[in-house]
């Protein structure tokens, strides 16, 4: 089973502030609790680092495929923040066999 994912431009909304950056996202359905969990890293942004620091904050992540509420958590050594959410992700996921196409 392959993970679903997205890599491309995104807008991160933290309170009233918006940050245009690149997102690297994955996700998968968790059969134990019946929920879809998505997660990934956002490219570093100096203004975002100044605003958030090492705090965990609620965010909205918007891509060309959709938007979703999530949470920012610890930045890595290069100030790329981890972002994660539960339920509908900010990218398209296959919902039928037809969506998977011929692979």
LOKOLBA-116726 format. One line per field, with one value per atom (N, C-alpha, C): residue in one letter; x, y, z; residue number from 0. Coordinates in steps of 0.05 Angstrom, whole numbers, plus 32768, in hexadecimal, padded with zeros to 4 digits. Layout:
residues N
res: (A, ...)
east: (X, ...)
north: (Y, ...)
up: (Z, ...)
n: (NUM, ...)
end
This chain:
residues 103
res: (X, X, X, X, X, X, X, X, X, X, X, X, X, X, X, X, X, X, X, X, X, X, X, X, X, X, X, X, X, X, X, X, X, X, X, X, X, X, X, X, X, X, X, X, X, X, X, X, X, X, X, X, X, X, X, X, X, X, X, X, X, X, X, X, X, X, X, X, X, X, X, X, X, X, X, X, X, X, X, X, X, X, X, X, X, X, X, X, X, X, X, X, X, X, X, X, X, X, X, X, X, X, X, X, X, X, X, X, X, X, X, X, X, X, X, X, X, X, X, X, X, X, X, X, X, X, X, X, X, X, X, X, X, X, X, X, X, X, X, X, X, X, X, X, X, X, X, X, X, X, X, X, X, X, X, X, X, X, X, X, X, X, X, X, X, X, X, X, X, X, X, X, X, X, X, X, X, X, X, X, X, X, X, X, X, X, X, X, X, X, X, X, X, X, X, X, X, X, X, X, X, X, X, X, X, X, X, X, X, X, X, X, X, X, X, X, X, X, X, X, X, X, X, X, X, X, X, X, X, X, X, X, X, X, X, X, X, X, X, X, X, X, X, X, X, X, X, X, X, X, X, X, X, X, X, X, X, X, X, X, X, X, X, X, X, X, X, X, X, X, X, X, X, X, X, X, X, X, X, X, X, X, X, X, X, X, X, X, X, X, X, X, X, X, X, X, X, X, X, X, X, X, X, X, X, X, X, X, X)
east: (8011, 8000, 8012, 800E, 801E, 8010, 8021, 8016, 800B, 7FF8, 7FEF, 8001, 8002, 8013, 8010, 8020, 8020, 803B, 8046, 805E, 805B, 805C, 8058, 8053, 804A, 8045, 802E, 8030, 801B, 801A, 8004, 8001, 7FFB, 800B, 8007, 7FFB, 7FE4, 7FD7, 7FDA, 7FE7, 7FEB, 7FDE, 7FC7, 7FB8, 7FB0, 7FB9, 7FB4, 7FCA, 7FDF, 7FF7, 7FF6, 7FFF, 8001, 801D, 8026, 8041, 8040, 804B, 804D, 8067, 8064, 807C, 8076, 8089, 8087, 8081, 806F, 8067, 806E, 8077, 807C, 806B, 8055, 8040, 803B, 8035, 802C, 8014, 8006, 7FF0, 7FE7, 7FD7, 7FCC, 7FB5, 7FA3, 7F8C, 7F96, 7F8D, 7F94, 7F7B, 7F7C, 7F65, 7F5E, 7F71, 7F6B, 7F57, 7F5B, 7F48, 7F36, 7F39, 7F28, 7F2C, 7F43, 7F48, 7F5F, 7F5F, 7F75, 7F88, 7FA1, 7FB6, 7FC9, 7FCE, 7FE1, 7FF6, 800E, 8025, 803A, 804E, 8064, 8075, 8085, 8097, 8091, 8095, 8093, 80AF, 80B5, 80CF, 80D3, 80EB, 80F2, 80E9, 80E0, 80D8, 80E0, 80F1, 80FB, 80E4, 80D1, 80BB, 80AA, 80A6, 8097, 80A6, 80C0, 80D0, 80CF, 80D0, 80CE, 80B3, 809E, 8083, 807E, 8086, 807F, 8094, 80AD, 80C3, 80C0, 80C2, 80C0, 80A5, 8091, 8076, 8067, 8054, 8041, 8028, 8020, 8009, 7FF6, 7FDC, 7FC8, 7FCB, 7FC7, 7FCB, 7FB6, 7FB4, 7FA5, 7FBA, 7FBB, 7FCD, 7FBC, 7FC3, 7FB4, 7FC6, 7FBE, 7FCC, 7FB9, 7FC3, 7FB1, 7F9C, 7F9E, 7F8B, 7F77, 7F7B, 7F69, 7F76, 7F67, 7F72, 7F69, 7F78, 7F72, 7F7E, 7F70, 7F7B, 7F8F, 7FA4, 7FB9, 7FC8, 7FDF, 7FEF, 800D, 801A, 8037, 8044, 8059, 8069, 8086, 8097, 80B3, 80C1, 80D1, 80E1, 80F9, 8103, 811C, 8134, 814C, 8164, 8165, 8156, 8157, 813E, 812F, 8117, 8100, 8100, 80E9, 80D5, 80BD, 80AA, 809B, 8095, 8084, 8067, 8056, 803A, 802B, 8014, 8005, 7FE7, 7FD6, 7FBA, 7FAC, 7F92, 7F82, 7F69, 7F60, 7F49, 7F50, 7F3F, 7F43, 7F5D, 7F70, 7F8A, 7F87, 7F9C, 7F9D, 7FA5, 7FA2, 7FA8, 7F94, 7F92, 7F7E, 7F88, 7F75, 7F7B, 7F68, 7F71, 7F5F, 7F48, 7F30, 7F19, 7F0B, 7F16, 7F0B, 7F21, 7F1C, 7F2F, 7F34, 7F1F, 7F22, 7F36, 7F37, 7F4A, 7F67, 7F6C, 7F87, 7F92, 7F81, 7F89, 7F97, 7FA5, 7FB3, 7FD0, 7FD8, 7FF4, 8000)
north: (7FE8, 8000, 8019, 802A, 8042, 8059, 806B, 8083, 8096, 80A6, 80BC, 80D4, 80E7, 80FE, 8115, 812A, 8143, 8150, 815B, 816B, 8182, 819B, 81B2, 81CB, 81E0, 81FA, 81F8, 8207, 8208, 8223, 8229, 8241, 8237, 823F, 8238, 8251, 824C, 8262, 825D, 8271, 8270, 8289, 8286, 829E, 82AF, 82C8, 82DA, 82DC, 82CC, 82CD, 82B6, 82BC, 82A8, 82A6, 828D, 8288, 8276, 8280, 826F, 825F, 8245, 8234, 821A, 8208, 81EE, 81D9, 81C7, 81B1, 8196, 8184, 8168, 8158, 814D, 8140, 8123, 8114, 80F8, 80F3, 80DD, 80D6, 80BA, 80AF, 8095, 8090, 807F, 8077, 8064, 8069, 8058, 8046, 802D, 801C, 8017, 801B, 8016, 802A, 8044, 8058, 8063, 805A, 8062, 807E, 808A, 80A6, 80A7, 80BD, 80C2, 80D5, 80CE, 80DF, 80E9, 8103, 810E, 811D, 8120, 812B, 8132, 8142, 8149, 8160, 816B, 8181, 8198, 81B0, 81C9, 81D5, 81E0, 81EC, 8203, 8209, 821E, 8239, 824A, 8265, 8276, 828A, 8299, 82A7, 82B3, 82C1, 82AD, 8295, 8281, 8279, 8275, 826E, 8284, 829D, 82B3, 82B3, 82AD, 82AE, 8296, 827E, 8266, 825D, 825F, 8255, 8237, 822D, 8210, 8208, 821A, 8214, 8201, 81F3, 81E4, 81F5, 81F9, 820B, 81FF, 8207, 81FF, 820F, 8202, 8210, 8206, 8214, 820A, 8209, 81F2, 81EF, 81ED, 81FE, 81FF, 81F8, 81E6, 81DF, 81E4, 81E0, 81E2, 81CC, 81B8, 81A2, 81A4, 81B6, 81B9, 81C6, 81C7, 81D2, 81C2, 81C2, 81B2, 81BF, 81BA, 81C3, 81AE, 81B8, 81A7, 81B4, 81A9, 81B3, 81B3, 81C9, 81CA, 81C0, 81B1, 81A9, 81AE, 81A1, 81A7, 81AB, 81C1, 81C4, 81B2, 81AA, 819A, 81AE, 81A4, 81B4, 81CA, 81C7, 81DA, 81EC, 81ED, 81FD, 81F6, 81DC, 81D2, 81C6, 81D2, 81C9, 81AF, 819F, 8187, 8191, 8188, 818E, 8174, 8173, 815A, 8161, 814E, 8152, 8137, 8138, 8120, 8126, 8114, 8116, 8120, 812F, 8138, 8147, 813E, 814C, 8163, 8174, 818A, 8181, 8168, 815E, 8148, 8142, 812F, 8113, 8103, 80E6, 80D5, 80BE, 80AD, 80A2, 80A3, 8099, 8081, 807A, 8063, 8056, 803F, 8032, 8041, 804F, 805F, 8076, 8081, 8097, 808D, 8074, 8069, 8067, 8065, 8063, 8048, 8046, 802D, 8030, 8022, 8023, 8008)
up: (8000, 8000, 8000, 7FED, 7FEB, 7FFA, 8004, 8010, 7FFB, 8002, 7FF1, 7FF7, 7FE6, 7FEC, 7FDA, 7FE0, 7FD1, 7FD5, 7FC0, 7FC2, 7FAF, 7FBB, 7FAA, 7FBB, 7FAD, 7FBB, 7FCE, 7FE4, 7FF8, 8006, 8012, 8023, 803F, 8052, 806E, 807C, 808A, 8098, 80B6, 80C3, 80E0, 80EB, 80F8, 8101, 80E9, 80E9, 80D3, 80BE, 80C2, 80B1, 809C, 8084, 806F, 8065, 8060, 8057, 803E, 8028, 8010, 8011, 800F, 8011, 8002, 8003, 7FF6, 800B, 8005, 8018, 800C, 801E, 8017, 802A, 8020, 8031, 8029, 803D, 8039, 804A, 8046, 8057, 8052, 8065, 8061, 8074, 806B, 807B, 8091, 80AA, 80C0, 80C7, 80C0, 80C5, 80E2, 80F4, 8111, 811B, 8114, 811E, 8109, 80F0, 80DA, 80D0, 80D5, 80CE, 80BA, 80AB, 8098, 80A6, 80A7, 80B3, 809E, 809D, 808A, 809A, 808D, 809B, 8087, 808F, 807D, 8088, 8076, 807D, 806B, 8075, 8066, 8063, 804C, 8048, 805C, 8063, 8077, 806D, 8080, 807A, 8093, 808F, 80A6, 80B5, 80A7, 80B4, 80C5, 80BA, 80C9, 80E2, 80E0, 80F8, 810D, 8104, 8118, 8126, 8117, 8123, 8135, 812D, 813B, 814F, 8147, 8159, 815C, 8174, 817A, 8183, 8182, 818C, 8178, 8183, 8173, 816F, 8156, 8151, 813D, 8140, 812D, 8113, 80FC, 80E2, 80CF, 80B8, 80A1, 808B, 807D, 8066, 804D, 803A, 8020, 8009, 7FF8, 7FE0, 7FC8, 7FB0, 7F99, 7F98, 7FA9, 7FAA, 7FC1, 7FD3, 7FEA, 8002, 8018, 8030, 8048, 805E, 8075, 808E, 80A4, 80BE, 80C7, 80D4, 80DE, 80F4, 80FA, 8110, 8108, 810E, 810A, 8124, 8121, 8138, 8133, 8141, 8142, 8127, 8125, 810D, 810E, 80F7, 80F7, 80F8, 80F5, 80F7, 80E2, 80CD, 80B7, 80B7, 80CE, 80D2, 80BE, 80B6, 80A7, 80BB, 80BC, 80D0, 80C7, 80DA, 80D6, 80D8, 80C6, 80C7, 80C6, 80D4, 80D4, 80D9, 80D0, 80D4, 80D2, 80DA, 80DA, 80CA, 80B9, 80A8, 808D, 8080, 8065, 8062, 8051, 804D, 8039, 8038, 8025, 8009, 8002, 7FE8, 7FE1, 7FC7, 7FBD, 7FC4, 7FCE, 7FD3, 7FC2, 7FBA, 7FAB, 7FBC, 7FB2, 7FC1, 7FB3, 7F9B, 7F8D, 7F7C, 7F72, 7F60, 7F47, 7F3D, 7F25, 7F2A, 7F42, 7F49, 7F47, 7F4C, 7F4B, 7F2F, 7F1B, 7F00, 7EFB, 7EE5, 7EDF, 7EE7, 7EFB, 7F05, 7F02)
n: (0, 0, 0, 1, 1, 1, 2, 2, 2, 3, 3, 3, 4, 4, 4, 5, 5, 5, 6, 6, 6, 7, 7, 7, 8, 8, 8, 9, 9, 9, 10, 10, 10, 11, 11, 11, 12, 12, 12, 13, 13, 13, 14, 14, 14, 15, 15, 15, 16, 16, 16, 17, 17, 17, 18, 18, 18, 19, 19, 19, 20, 20, 20, 21, 21, 21, 22, 22, 22, 23, 23, 23, 24, 24, 24, 25, 25, 25, 26, 26, 26, 27, 27, 27, 28, 28, 28, 29, 29, 29, 30, 30, 30, 31, 31, 31, 32, 32, 32, 33, 33, 33, 34, 34, 34, 35, 35, 35, 36, 36, 36, 37, 37, 37, 38, 38, 38, 39, 39, 39, 40, 40, 40, 41, 41, 41, 42, 42, 42, 43, 43, 43, 44, 44, 44, 45, 45, 45, 46, 46, 46, 47, 47, 47, 48, 48, 48, 49, 49, 49, 50, 50, 50, 51, 51, 51, 52, 52, 52, 53, 53, 53, 54, 54, 54, 55, 55, 55, 56, 56, 56, 57, 57, 57, 58, 58, 58, 59, 59, 59, 60, 60, 60, 61, 61, 61, 62, 62, 62, 63, 63, 63, 64, 64, 64, 65, 65, 65, 66, 66, 66, 67, 67, 67, 68, 68, 68, 69, 69, 69, 70, 70, 70, 71, 71, 71, 72, 72, 72, 73, 73, 73, 74, 74, 74, 75, 75, 75, 76, 76, 76, 77, 77, 77, 78, 78, 78, 79, 79, 79, 80, 80, 80, 81, 81, 81, 82, 82, 82, 83, 83, 83, 84, 84, 84, 85, 85, 85, 86, 86, 86, 87, 87, 87, 88, 88, 88, 89, 89, 89, 90, 90, 90, 91, 91, 91, 92, 92, 92, 93, 93, 93, 94, 94, 94, 95, 95, 95, 96, 96, 96, 97, 97, 97, 98, 98, 98, 99, 99, 99, 100, 100, 100, 101, 101, 101, 102, 102, 102)
end
